[in-house]
Amino acid sequence: MEVREQMVKVKSVKIDGEEVYFFNSAVYIFADSTGYTLELDMIVSEVQQRKYENEENLIIEMELEDGRVFSNIMHVRPWPGKLPGLTLFCGISSVDEYPGFAVVGENDVEFPDIEAGITLEEIRKVEMPFEKISLRLNLPIEQTEWLSRQKKGKLSDLFQEMIYDYWDKQRKETSSS
């Protein structure tokens, strides 16, 4: 199956009424022997991916650059790429409802590469995920007593600062070698 139309460009996306920042996207119609599916692929932050990837149904409002707005209840499929992303899809009855959308089939070799030119570092500059970690350390008693008196938020800030300082020190040592 040949790509029937040029790709339309997505201007904005709301998921369940909340604006979602995306780094790149592709919206197209997938055609196979069972019918047509509207698909929206987006590169998003890890935070956004984790928030939505396990949801069954989401209300999607998608505004295109040409001003058209589409609202659909869509399902989430695991994103197959290397960067954090979402694949949202829903069945449609006719491609005529979506003029200008590319129509692709399972044998097409030209699927849009929406990861090109984007790095995980760039994504994390926009929205950095935080994860809990538990450490088991062997420290002098005076340090363990001091640590146990500190609030979790203050300790998180302290460790972040110490790690960034340590990374800077390592970079300086390796660049001067």
Phi, psi and omega in degrees: 000134180273152173292123188277328184223165172285158179291136170275156183255135179271129179268315181208157179223134171243135175246120183049041177084355183256126178298134181245127176280129176231151183270327175198160181206165172214133175236134184201172177250127178262128182244133172215189186294342181268349179139210185240144177228129172278127182234137176235114176256134180222139168271122182230178176286163176299326179297313180294320180299314180295326182294322189248345190295338181256007178282147179277308183230139178227144175271116185250129171244117185242122176257130178269161180297336179276004176097347179290146179234132178238134176240129181214151166273120186237157177258162181250134176242145179304137179283127185274357187276184180272329179271161178293135181199174177227140169245117180248142183209157173204149177289144175230154184273333184208142176288342181295338178288349186230065181297139179091351180279139175293143175246121180237155178241171185294339180265359179291138179268346184260069172274145182295133177263093184274357177272344185303130176080005180243138178242158177298324179299318178295320179296317182290340174291332180276315180210108182269125175284149175244141179229146177280145178219143176247132180243143172244112184242154175248101185235161173300148186303323180296327178285322178293322178296316180297315180299319183292340179274350184274153176279150183304317181299318180294320178294320177300313178299317180300312181293321177301312181297316180297318181293315178299318177298318180295317178299317178300317179298317179297317179300318180295321179293319181285331179283335179273351181278000000 
